[in-house]
Structures are given as structure tokens and as C-alpha cells.
Amino acid sequence: MTKTYWKNAAELLVDPAAAPARRADEFGSDVSLAISELRTKHGLTNVSCESEGNTPAELDRMRAELHEALPGVNRRGFLRLTGAAAVFTLAACGKKKPDTFVPWAEQPEGTTIGNAVYYSSTLRDSGQPVGVMVKTYDGRPIKIEGNPDHPLTGGGRCDTQTQAALLNLYDPDRLQDGPRSRAGDDFKSITWDDLDAAVGSALKQGTVALLTGPLDGPSHLALVADLTKAFPGRFVHAVHQAYPRAGEAAARTLSFGEAGLPSYRPESADLMVSFGDFLGGGTTGLAEQIGFGDLRRLKGAATDATSGQVIVFEPTLSQTGACSDVRVRVAPDQLALAAWSLAELVARDVGATLPSQAVKALANAGGAAQLGLKPIANADPASPLEYAAMRLVAAKNAGRHSLIYSGGASQCGADSVSLHLATAFLNAILGNDGVTVIASPAGRALVDNGEAQALIERCAQGAVDTLIISGANPAYTWPASVAALKQVKTLVVLADRIDETAHLAHFVVPTLHGLESWGDAEARPGIYSLQQPCIPPLWDCRAAEESLMAFAVAAGADAFRVEATKPVASWVSVVSRRPLWQATAHGVRSWRDHVRTQWTGAVRKAAGAVADERAFWNAALAKGALVVPVQTKPANYSLSSQAQISFPAPASGPRLILSASRTMRDGAWLNNAWLQELPDPVSKITWDGYLAISPVDAHAAGIVSDDVVSLTVNGKPAIDVPVRVQEGNHPGTMELFLGWGRARAGRVADLTAENGGYRVNGFELVDQRPLPAALDATIAKTGARYQLATTQGHDYMEGRPIALDEVLDQRLTAAPEHAPWKNGTDGEAGGNISMWGTHHVYPGHRWGMTVDMNTCIGCNACVVACNAENNVPVVGRDEIRNSREMHWIRIDRYFTGTFDRDARGPVAVKAKTAESLLDVEVVNQPVMCQQCENAPCEPVCPANATMHNDEGISLQIYNRCVGTRYCANNCPYKVRRFNWYEYSKYRAGPIGSGSPVTRIVTNVTTSGATSSQAELAHMPLMLMLNPEVTVRSRGVMEKCNFCIQRTRTIRDREKSENRRIPDGEVKTACAQTCPTRALVFGDLSDPASEVVTTAARTGTAYRLLDKELNTRPSVAYLKRVRNRPPTADEASGHAGSPDGAPAHQSAEKENGG
Amino acid sequence: MSEPRIPVPLLLLKRFWLALTIVLVVVGSLAYWVKNAFYDTGYAPEQPIAFYHKVHAGDLKIDCKYCHFNADRGKHPGIPPMSVCIGCHKHVTTNNPEYQKEIDNLLKVAETGSYVIDGVNYHGKPDGVVYDGGVVHWKRVHKLPDHVYFSHQWHVRAGVACQTCHGPVEQMTVMRQFSDLTMKWCLDCHRKSNYVAGRAYDPSDPSTFTVGTADRETQRQRQEHDPLVTFAARQVSATNAPEADHAHEKPATPLPAANTTTGERARDRHLETVLDAQTIPPALRAAMKAKLKDLPIWRLADLPETHRAYYTSEASFQNAPTQCNTCHQ
């Protein structure tokens, strides 16, 4: 049994014994021969030159000798010639094409052409309000960043989905030319005035219902209140969410006697015990991720450093499970039993009384013995529940706090209330309530509390005359409601595209994107943020709120009526050339005025601001966020007698869990190509939904990854779905991800069904809402195969020590093994003969990064941020299958576990392998270009297209690149990306129009001109490009350059401000957005910079393959430190190396060889 | 006895001189082709409105930065906003019918977004060209590759005259590309003037040359601390500026502020006037100048009351460094 690291199951089949032989052959036999001759000649036994007493002059001589001795032709000279010939030939084909300048009509005062303008705003694209800072060039938003003034962004951080919201703004599939009304099976265009008149007349009598997504913020709440008044006695408002937090809310009410929705603050906890997916469950967001990072971060210095602990009980490997210290597999139906068993143990130790319902239920269920949990190795106590209880009680006794969490998409229903009651009880008796769990008072936000079900029932009975749906897509997230929606006399859908729900509507009203619209939000009680448009509406659309007000005015309501003013004829729709609809010109209160009234009125009063209205409004717009202290009174735990605690009987057959997709969440943004191409944090699968099954089940059924199975859920037609054999999944548990398989999301989403793909819509499998925790389901092999596109089937570790982890207790006894960066001038101190003769000199900045694998949660926000900042194209599923992904930064996910070598074999064949895959640990490792000092890519370039600059950045000069791909071959980190096609062109054009080549030809021939409105309608994505970054073309190598456009800006600022820009003011896009601060960017030549101190503080830093290859990267990695008892292997020091040998020994052996 | 037949192409190759000629021709034409493909010197596209730099910069001696006011502030010089054109031309007409036709076209674009002359538009079609936003869509003349990081700001502030790179624009009726804008061309100049050449730059050893050093001390020494003193006057006279005569090759001695008329930056002169007018202690004066430097160059309030009527809100040119002699020639 030895500790092993692997990326995917196939890698386990690689014979470890052959790895050293493969490595020895790495440079070719002739090179090896020359090196060994040199060694023999000079009597070198070891690479450590200092110990041999060699002077630098001798080293130079040896280097020259080695150079002479190397056989072969002058490859570089030859390639230079051929490369040059190629570039001349290609360049000669071009002819200068006229380019167009479009100047300002009137340049706004204070702006400078070429300088970005930032707006603070709020976006809800991740399902929760996030304060953002939007970077705009020439009026075009090109990048979304966290608003540093917003208290919930951790100083300007941003989550994955909010980063990707930029692409939604420029989505060509948005409705572009005004409202539609139903004409038979299809729609016809109508004018806004006709629409308002038609809907207004429908609203004049009968029941009016409004179905929305969750709403918060004073303006939205006031609007709903005004609408309720406008239709007295006949107005209903309900909220529909795919993943409502109904279970959590119900348990809160039962436990504390008052309504409220908990929000979680892991940053205040020392220990977290989670029964659900805290990070990727679909109901938490950026603030929770930031807090989780703070919990996981190593605190303190050197060997005294310690970190919070995360213990996860879960049936399938989740994002939280991947980031946990102790992961305990539990069957999905037994989560509540496990939670109450833990509660029983904790209550015993802290002297609390277990509720009588729980006592009874536990007795009925037979207690914790029924769970059959696998003991924790070397732990005392070994039982996971007792271990967790011991840790929780110890934290409480030490005066610290913990956090018990349950929730997420699969735990939102009534059948999870028992589980949520247990977490509420635990949090209460451990004193966490009010510290790490804070309940929002009811009424500050409108959420799905079950009224939507009642509304849909009324619709089914034909009792609703007019239904307006805005910000929700029930026809997709709740297919059972379609029949009811069809019973409505007038169905008005406000949406940005003709989606599943809008397809059923009588009137479709195009809405604005969040970046085009006003609004506000109250993310947590008292934390207000303002939303302002950062670009005029691109298309002929209007804000959903303005549509609602216009309908009310047309229906005769006076509340929203204002005196009509002359329209401002400056904003025109790009496509229709018609002036955009303006509210005040039609006698309707504008949404902006509504928001402004609320802020200068109620919010200003609540904030106690002394400034006048105008000053307050301007300050609020500039800052974007406002905090008003909210008094919350402490809640007392008293479990209601109505609370019922019950545990489901153990399942007899396989159980299916429906989880939120970790990239798509509820599927609202399935048309977002950035998110589609984002690898799932756990499985690393892109572009498709899939069914994750346990290795043990796969072995039993003879199923392997990429098999297509037919999935049958009770009473529903079977669906075909591709399978991924997921390490860590509990036997008998299958997991299907929701958010995929939409029929009408747009052209990008339709790619899912192309090429024999599968539209897997998990929402169709169950009618009940909220979704149940687990379902009975069966699978059968269909015999078909479908290759899921994954980013981790290639680039194996080859047994090298790349991703390292260690155990906290062990680390405390061992001296730090790896020094952080060496000084830039100690050329030979690494102990290897370097092929570089000169030392690197960094007269000014030297940029570097520290990557903390301990806090990385694998969320991929860095990847999307990089895509947006660096114009990284989307390449599509087929190209990912060819291992041609273009992401400049990737997050490698390694599994590790003690693994029986003799049991190595395909999962489908060897039962022992399958069992070994059940309890795995994960290391998330973000990898970008390491900006090596001795970069292996640089000397092999025949065209000198990649070179080093004096700030330590390995540059890539696109115009010199002739595409030999030698650099990619020679890069040990596999971070170089090659443009196999003109991705930039086919990214801009209609996607899904045939092969890449056809698409490029079509785009080039049909869209040659610039800045015509017809072209903009088809290629609005061009507007999104960052003008500071070159758009690469075919045949060019590209890679991360530490956002050189940003570090260059700092030079300009240093010049003009005549000061050194302090640490932290310049950040790469990935480091800027990272929610958990796992990526730290800064200046290595500044000893006080965060990047240096972070790496030096904990003594866990190492540089990838530096010992082996002497590449001297500018990126330091902090090991993943596991806060758990060491296993027997780890305790005896035989861990840490992929090949089973101790890490430092194997590394030295390679150096010597 | 028949001789072995040799295919015709090989037979030709046997004749050395013929082969050599072919090779030379091919290489020669390829070289010519390559040169044309790489260098755009002389590129002068027809513009939708025939704007005469010769009239504005040459005859009327309007400062380059009056219209291209972005040049000393940002990376891009900026194509002037339409408001700058209209700001003058709603008042300024000309007796030359050829010029007046272009001015009329300009006004038509501003009003309607299109124009038609003699029954056809600029593209030779009968309908008007629609210009989004009522602005002229100019054809771009100078274009650096995407990957080049070039900032106008630092070159202008360092005193490099516009003509150094753009040639005698004040003599050009049609704007054309003057320099080839190759990397060699950049380096030639940087080597000569040693502007950004690194701490260890030794002119006798080209290998020590580095572009874009991060040595702050070197940068700071070269930085223009007081633009009033070091800004070089622009050569605008049409008679004494032949094409080959680059302004930077005969470095202009800094002119005393009082003597500078045409080339001085409006903001600085404005500040100078304001600060001179009152007797302010030197220390406070320096502090005020530093503070005022970041203010927008030109504000409505700076104008005499009689002039304000000209600058209505619909066509103000508040960003342009208007000087008195811009209008009062």
C-alpha cells in the first residue's frame, strides 16, 4: 500500500516502474552519452558543483565542452532559415486593408482615449447579488471585477459565473429587435406601444400574477409593493427558484420559532462540518467561497502555522469534499441519521439535551451503528462521528466557533428538513448561531417559499388570467408546470431570449442585461449595493422593471404615471435603427428614477447620511455599496413540537442524486461558451452533462467512463446519458447534474445536441418541487459510447513530484523542505550545471506569483477571468477532445490515496482498484506559465519569438512565431497553447455552422467589413475584446504572460506619478479575481511584498520541477496541508512521492541521473 | 544509337546561367513583394471627407494637439471628436469652393449622418452613407501591429516632435504614412537618442541595448520634470521643413516661456499666466502648479463672457486646448 497521485483512472494503469526509464530517455541517448562522458572526464559524481570545488570559470569551460560534444547538425540555424522563409511567404500574402476610425461625437470631459473607465455596479448572474467593478473601453464593458468597496467581495474578488456574465451581455442569441406577440405557432414582431396596449388591456380585469426569480434590494421590493397596490385584491407575486432554500428556511423556523434564512460565515470558524456541498451546491456564492478560503488558509508562521479543519460527510465527491481534510462517505439517505448521531454525541459532551423527537427517531433507526462509516485511519477516536464530535467539542471548549452546514440543490426539499434540523441544533448548542450562522430577518428579500407551487396550481385550474414571468424559466427548471402555464389566458414572459418559457408565451418582452440596466440589491441584511448601466442598451430591449411599470400604466394604474417628456433622440438600437424606448417619453416612471427615489429616500434615511440627495446619490454610484447596521436580536433555540424528525429506510437499490452543475448552476446561462468550456471542478469534464457513478457500481455493471447508459427514474421515460466513473462516489449512488440539456438556450447550448451529443435535462426526471434529496433509479448499458471532453486525460505526471500534499501534524515536526525563491543572481546555486552562462539581472520589478493549493477550491474563476482579460478563444468540444484547450491557466485536479500497486488495473476489471478509488483525497493545483528564469521553451525557438524580459516574464511575440511548436514540446509544465485554427474568427461568427474551417471561410467572406450594424448583430462578441491584448491568429503559439498589459500600465503610472507603485496595486486577472486568495501576484524583488512573505511564511513553498530541471520558475506553490491524523504511511515518512519513495530522495536520485 | 532523353526542365537546369537567371528573378520579385507587404510607407487612403492637414496645420498653424489633444495624455493620439470639427466649422467657412464642399459634407454628416454629392455618395452609390452617431468614419492611416506597446504620451512629453514620425504633415493635402513603422525604425531612433536603452547601455556595443528597462532611476532622470522648460517648439513653417529634415535631428533649444507662441502647451501657458498674475510665493506656486496640472485643460468658465455663446452644449469642445490664436489668427 503506497501513496499514489493520479489525474484520471487511466493514469493508474501506467506502469510506475517504467517511468524512470522513460525519463532517462528524455534528452536522447546521444545527449545522455555526452553528459556521462563529461562526468567521467572530470570525475563528477554529483551535480552539486560547490561540493566538488569548481569555480565558475571551470563551470563555463565544462559547459563549453558539453556544447562542443553534443552531436548533430546546427538545428537552430536550419530552422531559423526555414522559419524565416515561411514567415516571408505568409506575410507576403497580406494586403493592407483599410481600417476605420470612429471618433467620439463629443468626448466626455475627463476621459482619455485608450484609458479604461470603471463603473461600480451589481450583477446577479451567479444567482446572488455580487458587487462588481466594470472595466469599460470606449463605452464597452470588457471585464468584470469585484468591487473593492463592497464588503462581501473580500477586497475586489469575483466568482466564476459573475466573471462569465460579460459574455451574456454580448450573446448574439439575445432578442435584438423589440417585442414579439404570438402568431400561431410562431411569433411576430410588434411595437412597444402595441405591446403595452395589448398587455395593459389584459391587465385591466381578472387575476394578475407575477412570477419572478428571487428579489432583494429596496427598489425591487418597493416595485412589488407598488404593483400590489396598483391591482388591489387581484395581484399575486410568487418567486420560483430552481434550488430554493426551503428546507433550510423551514428548519430555521421550526428550531428558533421565527422565520429567517441563515447565511454562513466560515471565516469566523475554526472547524467546519459539512453535510452538503458548501462550495458548489448551487445555493451559496462568492461570500461563502471567500470565507471558506479564510478557514482553510494556513495561519501563523513556519512550524507553528495551523489551519482550520473541514470535515465533510457526503455521498458523492463534491467540490467541498475535494477541499476537505476529512471526507466521510455516507449514503444519501443516511445523511440525516449521521447528522443526528453526531448531534447526539456532541450533546452528550456539552451537556445539552437532545430533542425528544430525535431521541425517538435515532432509537427507531438503530443509531449510528447502522451507518457503517469507514473509520479514519490512525485517528483517536477512529469513528468519524466521534472524531468530529471530539473536534467540535474541543473547539467549543477552547472558546472557538465551528460551522455545521447542510444545504445545496439536492437538500432543498422537505425530505431534507430532518438534516437541516440537526445542523440547526448543532450550531445552536455549539454557540455558533449568531457568529458563524447568521439568520437574515424575514421580509428583506423575496425568495421561493412555496408560493410558486400554489400559483402554478391555480394556473392549472385556470384561475389566473394574466401571468407575467420575469427572471425565471419554469418551463425548463420545472417541466411539470408547462401544462399549467398553457392554461393562462395571457402569458407575458420577460426574457432576454425566446427560452423554454418564453416559447409558450403570448407576448415576449426582451429585457436588458444587468450591465445595461439600473437596479439595486441587498446581498445580506444591511449591505446595499447599487446597479448602474455601463453601456447603453445594445439592442431594442427595455428593462424588465420598466416593462412592468409600462404595463401597469397601460392598465390604468396611476402609481407609475409621470408627465410625458420629449424623448432624447440619442440612443438608437444597433439593429432596427429605431430610437430606443424611453420610459418618460411615454409617461411612465423610468426605472432609474424609481431606484434613485428609493436610494435618496429610504436608503439615505436608513444610512443616516447628512449629504444632500444629489451628493448622496453620486457618492453611492461611485462607491456602489453601502452598509447600514441592522440590529438582529439573538435567537433562542427551542425546537417546535411540530417538528418531525425521521430517517428514511435504507435504500434497497441504486439511488440518484440530482445536483446543481458546478459550472452551469441552474442552467440559466447554458448559452455561455466560457462556462461551457470550463472544466468541472471535480471531474474536469467540459461541454456536457453526465451521470457520475461509483467505481464499485461501475465494476459490478461492467461500465466504464464514456459509456452511454439509459437512466430510468420511477414513472418517467428513460433518458440516455453518458457516464463518468467518479472517484469518491459512494457505492449505490449516482449523481446527475442539473442545468444541462436546455432546448432553447441558444446556439452554443445547441452544440450539446450536435454530433450525436445528448441533451440531458435532469429537471425532467421529477415533477416534485423543491427537488427531492434522492430518487430510486436504474441504469442499463445501451452499448453506445460518447467521448466526454475532458481536460485531464493527457499530460500525465510521469511519476514526478508535481502536486504535493502533507499532513499538518507531520509538517510541524519536519523542517521546511523547499526554500522559496532564490535570489535572482545566484546562477549556479541550484546545484545543477545550467546551460545558461549569464546571470539574470532584474533592475526593477520581477514579477512572480504564489499559489496556495491549501485554499484553492477549484472554482475556475481564474480561468474565466483570464479568458476575458486575454481574449482567449473558446475552441469547442471537439478541440478539447483533441487536447487542444486554449485556457492559459488551468486547475489540475490530482487524486491521491494509499493505493495497492498489485491491485492496479482497469476499474471495470479489478474490484480492488474500484474499492481503492472510493476514498480519495484531492489536490487542486492551478497551473499557469511558470515564467521560468531558465525557461526551456526559450532556447528552442528558431524565430526568437519567445524570450525573457528584465521583469522576469517569458514573453511570447506573436508576429515572430512561425508555429514550430518546439517550445510547447519543451515546456515541462504544458502551459503553451497553439492556435490550430483561426479561433478568433470563428468565435466571432455563427457558432455551430459546420466545421471550424467552414465557419472561418463563412465569416471571412460574409463579414469582412467593420462597424456596420448588420455585422454587429451577428458578431457582437467583437465588442467584448480587450483592446490591450492582441487577438492571436492561426499558427501562433500563445501562453500566459502574467497579464503583461497590466504590468506595463504600472510602468506608465510610475513614470507619470514619479513613485514606485506599491505592492498589491497591480494584479494579474487571475490573482485579482481568486475568491480564496489562493493566487497572490507581486514583485519578487520587493522583500516586503505579499507574494514573497506568503511563500516564506509557512515553509510549505516549493517550485514545480525546479529541483529536477533547474528551470527556476517565478511561481511558488504552497503545499496542500491536510489537517487530519497522518496515515500509517505518512507517519513513517514513506509518503509524498508519486513513486512511493520519499519525495526528497527520489528528487535527488533524478538529479544524479 | 539514341541519346538518353533528358526531361526538359532538367535540361534547362543544366544550363547554369539560365538557372541562375531564373533564381535571381524569383528572388528579386520575392524581395520586392516582401518589401511591399511589410512596409506601408506612402499609404494614403482616400478619406470620406477630404481633410487638408496642409490648410489647418500648415497655413493656419493650428497646433497638432489642438485637435489631437489626447496625444500627450494617453497611448493614442485620438482622432478628434466631431465636436472639435463642428466647433469651428459652424462658424468658419471658406472662399475656396473645393474646400467649402468638404465643409458642407462635414456639416451634413453631423446633422443627418450621411451625405450625397452630385447624386452619388463617397462610395459612388446614389444613397447617402450612414455614419453611426453622426460622425465621420475616417480611414486609418497609421497602424502598429497589435502586439506593439507604443505610447504617444511619453514621446510627446519627451519633446519628440510630431513630424519626427509623421513627417511634414503640415504640407500634406492627403494624409499619408511617412515612416515605415518597423521595429528597426523604432530601434534606430532609440539607439540614437538613447532614450530607453537600459542602465548598462553602451552605444559602442549594440548587444547591451534593451528596450523598456525597468530601471526607475534612469527613467526618472530622463523624465521631463518641468514641461514649461523642456518642451521643444514644433517646426511648422512649410518652407524650411523638407521631408528628410527630422525635427529631432537638430534639437531645438528650449525657448523662454515668454517667447513661445505656437508650440507651447495651452495648459502650461494658462497656468503660467494665472500664477504670474498674482504674486505668489515660489513654494506655493510650485505646489499649485502641480495641483492644477491635473485639471482638465480647458473649461467654459475660462472664456470671456462674449465667447461663451459660441460653445453651446450640443457642440462644445471642452477637451480641446483652444488657444486664442486658434481663431484669432
Chai-1 contact restraints between the chains, C-beta under 6 A:
chainA,res_idxA,chainB,res_idxB,connection_type,confidence,min_distance_angstrom,max_distance_angstrom,comment,restraint_id
A,F88,B,V34,contact,1.0,0.0,6.0,A-B,restraint_1
A,A91,B,A37,contact,1.0,0.0,6.0,A-B,restraint_2
A,A92,B,W33,contact,1.0,0.0,6.0,A-B,restraint_3
A,A92,B,V34,contact,1.0,0.0,6.0,A-B,restraint_4
A,A92,B,A37,contact,1.0,0.0,6.0,A-B,restraint_5
A,K96,B,D40,contact,1.0,0.0,6.0,A-B,restraint_6
A,P98,B,P45,contact,1.0,0.0,6.0,A-B,restraint_7
A,P98,B,K139,contact,1.0,0.0,6.0,A-B,restraint_8
A,D99,B,R140,contact,1.0,0.0,6.0,A-B,restraint_9
A,T100,B,H137,contact,1.0,0.0,6.0,A-B,restraint_10
A,F101,B,I79,contact,1.0,0.0,6.0,A-B,restraint_11
A,F101,B,W138,contact,1.0,0.0,6.0,A-B,restraint_12
A,F101,B,R140,contact,1.0,0.0,6.0,A-B,restraint_13
A,V102,B,H137,contact,1.0,0.0,6.0,A-B,restraint_14
A,P103,B,I79,contact,1.0,0.0,6.0,A-B,restraint_15
A,P103,B,P81,contact,1.0,0.0,6.0,A-B,restraint_16
A,P103,B,V135,contact,1.0,0.0,6.0,A-B,restraint_17
A,W104,B,P81,contact,1.0,0.0,6.0,A-B,restraint_18
A,A105,B,M82,contact,1.0,0.0,6.0,A-B,restraint_19
A,A105,B,G133,contact,1.0,0.0,6.0,A-B,restraint_20
A,A105,B,G134,contact,1.0,0.0,6.0,A-B,restraint_21
A,A105,B,V135,contact,1.0,0.0,6.0,A-B,restraint_22
A,E106,B,P81,contact,1.0,0.0,6.0,A-B,restraint_23
A,E106,B,S83,contact,1.0,0.0,6.0,A-B,restraint_24
A,Q107,B,P81,contact,1.0,0.0,6.0,A-B,restraint_25
A,Q107,B,N319,contact,1.0,0.0,6.0,A-B,restraint_26
A,E109,B,P296,contact,1.0,0.0,6.0,A-B,restraint_27
A,E109,B,Q318,contact,1.0,0.0,6.0,A-B,restraint_28
A,T112,B,N70,contact,1.0,0.0,6.0,A-B,restraint_29
A,T112,B,R73,contact,1.0,0.0,6.0,A-B,restraint_30
A,T112,B,G74,contact,1.0,0.0,6.0,A-B,restraint_31
A,I113,B,N70,contact,1.0,0.0,6.0,A-B,restraint_32
A,I113,B,G74,contact,1.0,0.0,6.0,A-B,restraint_33
A,I113,B,H76,contact,1.0,0.0,6.0,A-B,restraint_34
A,I113,B,G78,contact,1.0,0.0,6.0,A-B,restraint_35
A,G114,B,G74,contact,1.0,0.0,6.0,A-B,restraint_36
A,G114,B,K75,contact,1.0,0.0,6.0,A-B,restraint_37
A,G114,B,H76,contact,1.0,0.0,6.0,A-B,restraint_38
A,N115,B,G74,contact,1.0,0.0,6.0,A-B,restraint_39
A,P843,B,R199,contact,1.0,0.0,6.0,A-B,restraint_40
A,P843,B,A214,contact,1.0,0.0,6.0,A-B,restraint_41
A,P843,B,D215,contact,1.0,0.0,6.0,A-B,restraint_42
A,G844,B,A214,contact,1.0,0.0,6.0,A-B,restraint_43
A,G844,B,D215,contact,1.0,0.0,6.0,A-B,restraint_44
A,G844,B,R216,contact,1.0,0.0,6.0,A-B,restraint_45
A,H845,B,A214,contact,1.0,0.0,6.0,A-B,restraint_46
A,D950,B,A214,contact,1.0,0.0,6.0,A-B,restraint_47
A,E951,B,A214,contact,1.0,0.0,6.0,A-B,restraint_48
A,Y958,B,H147,contact,1.0,0.0,6.0,A-B,restraint_49
A,N959,B,P145,contact,1.0,0.0,6.0,A-B,restraint_50
A,T1030,B,D146,contact,1.0,0.0,6.0,A-B,restraint_51
A,T1030,B,H147,contact,1.0,0.0,6.0,A-B,restraint_52
A,R1048,B,Y149,contact,1.0,0.0,6.0,A-B,restraint_53
A,K1055,B,Q219,contact,1.0,0.0,6.0,A-B,restraint_54
